[in-house]
Amino acid sequence: FITEVSMDETAEPQSPDELFFILAALARYQVPVQTIAPKFTGRFNKGVDYQGDVSRFDQEFSGDICVIRRAVREFGLPADLKLSVHSGSDKFSIYPGIRRALAIHDAGVHIKTAGTSWLEELIGLAEAGGAAADLVKGIYRDSYARFEALCQPYATVIDIDRQALPLPETVANWPSDRLARTIRHDQSCPGYDRNVRQLLHVGYKVAAERGEVYLTAVRNNSEVVGRQVCDNLFERHLKPLFL
């Protein structure tokens, strides 16, 4: 069991002084905190890249590491206490700064993923074609129809231009490779659509409601699905951050 204290949903980022006093309070009340998730500048929307001032984020992240180091010495907090970045998956533009800070300060970090593997499953099913791709198109169709209900709980962490979403009947006629390109988080690809990706991200409930139909599709296409999930996590997340 790992105790994490999360403050990433506050209105404003914590200043270094505020973070220091929060850590002091945690030590005073003997909270066995091992990771702490402060609020950072910018937006950490689900399934897409960081939106904000990257240089300012770099300064905040490095500064927070220094605050933690000081608090560990002053208050006897666990030596392995580390920062946690919530909705940290897919935030490719800030990974170089995180990696530099970790190397400079010899620190660790917890990157909390936000459904990135679920989206890679959809990409794998789309690439598989046939009934598997049709399943993805059906999930998009139902997510499009239930836009308000699916998006409302995540209103502060998504930014979808509803008018820019392709109509389900249009998507139904796409070849499987175009469907995969649309979902895959590759900003260099003209076919990538961050609106579709975010809608599908919050549409996991639609897939869950399909139950065994969805699970069977994943199992039947486990090779292509597994390759997508593995490549995404290892090549696009672990390598840029740690290797």
N, C-alpha and C positions, 0 to 999 in steps of 0.2 A: 504494500500500500504506500503510495506517494502522496504527500500532502502538498497541494498547490493552492496558492492564494491568487485569485484573479481579480484584476481591477481594470481590465481592458475595455469594459463597457461604460466607463465613466464619460462625462461630457468632454473633459479636457485631459491632456496628459499630465501625469504627476511630475512635479519638479524634482530635481535631485534631493532637495531638502525634505520635501514631502515623502519621498520614497524612503529616505533615511529614517524618518520618525515612524513611518509605518513598520519598518523592519524592527525598530526599537520596541514598538508595542507588541509585535509578534513574539519577540524574545522575552519581554516582561511577562506575558501570559503563557509562555512556554508552549507556543504553537510549533509543532515539529515540521516547520515549512522546509521543503526541499526545492520547490520551484515557485517563482513569483512572476505573474503576468501583468506588467504595467500597461497603461495606455500609451501608445506611441502616436506621434504626429502622422497624419495621412489616413487614408482609408484602406482597410484590409477586407475588401469585398470577397465573397465566397467564390472560389474557383478561378479568379482572374488575378492579374498582376497588381502589385502595390500601386496606389495612386497618391501621389504627394511629392514632397521635396525629399529626394533620396539623401542629399547631403545632410539635411537636418535630422533625418532618421538616423544616419550613421553617427552623428554627434550624440543623439539621445541614447542610442544603444550602447555606445562605448562609455558614456557617462554613467549609465545605470550599472554597468559592470563594475565600475570603480566604486560606486556607492555600496554595492553588495559586498565587495571586498572589505571595505571599511567597516561595514556593519558586522561582518563575520568576525573581524578582529575585536571590535568594541563590545559586542554583545554575546559572543560565544555561540552564534548561529552555526548550523552545519557547514563544514568546510566545502562541501560539494553543492551548496546552494547555487542555483543558476537561474538565469532569465528564461522565461517562456514567451514565445511569440504565438499568440492565438491567431487562427486562420492563416498560419504561416506558410502553408503549401501554396505553390504557384506564384509566390512573390519573388520572381526571379531577379528583378531589378535591385533588390536589397541584399541578395545573397553575397555578392562580392564584399560589401561593407561588413556584413556579419562575419564572414570568414576572416577578414583582416583583423577585426576586433578580437575574435577568439584567439588568433595567433599572437597578437600583441600582448594580451592579458592572460594567456594560457587558461582560458575559461571554457566552459561548456555552455550548451544552449539546448532548450527543448523547443522544437518546432512542432506545434500542434497542427496536424493536418485537418483540412476541412473538406472532406468528401472527394478528394482528388482521385482516390482509387475507384470510387463508384463511377466517376466520369470515364475513367480509363476502361472500365468494364463495358460501358456503352460504346466506346470507340472500337473495342475489340469485336463486339457484336455487330456493329455497323460494317466493319471490315470483312467479317465472315460472310456477309451477304445473305440473300435468301430470306428464310423465315426469321433469322436472327436480326437482320436489318429491319425487317417489317415490324418486329417487336419494338425496336428503338423508335421507329416512326410513330408507332401507336402510343408509346410513352410520351413523346413530344406532343402528339395531338391532344391527349388528355391533360397534359400539363398546361398547354395553351388554353384549353377550355376552363381550367380551374386556376387561372392566373392569380386572382385576388387571394383566394384561400391559401395557396401555396406560398405566395410571396409575403403576405402580411406578417408572419412571425419573424421574417428575416429582413424587414424593411430597412433596418439601419446598416445592414452588411451586404446589400446587393444594390446594383444600379443598372436597371434594365430599361432600355428604351422600348416600350411596348409596341410603339408604332413601327419600329424597325424589324420586329420579329417576322420571319416568313410565315405565310399561312400554312396550316397543316396540309392542305390539299396540294400545295406546292412542294412541300417536303416529301409527301407521299410519292412523288414522281422522280425524286432524286436518285441517281445511282448510288450504290453503297459507298464508293470512294469519296464522293462529294459529301455525303452525310458524315463520314469519319473526319474529313478535313474541317468541316464546319465546327465540330465539337472540340477537336484537338487544340490545345493551348499552344499554338505556334503563331506568334504575331507577325512573322515574316511571310506567312501564307495568306494570299488574298482571300481565300475561302473561309478563313477563321471568323467566327461570329461570337463575340463575347456575350451578346444578348441571349443567343440560343444556349450557350454554355451555362450561363447563370440560371436560366429558367430550368434547364435539366438538372442542375445542381440541387435546386430546392424541390425538384419533382421526384425525389427518391421514394416518397410515399406512394406515388403512382406505381412504381416498379414493385414495391413491397406488397401492394394490393394484388398483384398478379401471382404472388406466391410461388408455387411449384413451377408454373410456366416460366417465370423468369429464372429461377434457380436451375431448371433443366437446360435452358438455353446457355447459361454460363458454363455448366458442366460439359455440355456437348461441344462447346467451343473453347474449352479450357486452355488449349495451346495458344491461340491468338489472344485471348483475353489475358492470360497470364503473362505473355510477352509484353503487352501494353502496360500492365500494372507494374511489372518489374522494371522495365526500361524507364518509366516515368519516375518511380521512386529512387532508383539507383542513379541513373544517368542525369536526371534533371534536378534532383534534390540532394541526395547524399554526396555525390561527387562535387558539385559546386560549393557545398558548405564545408565538407570535411576532408575530401581526398585530393 
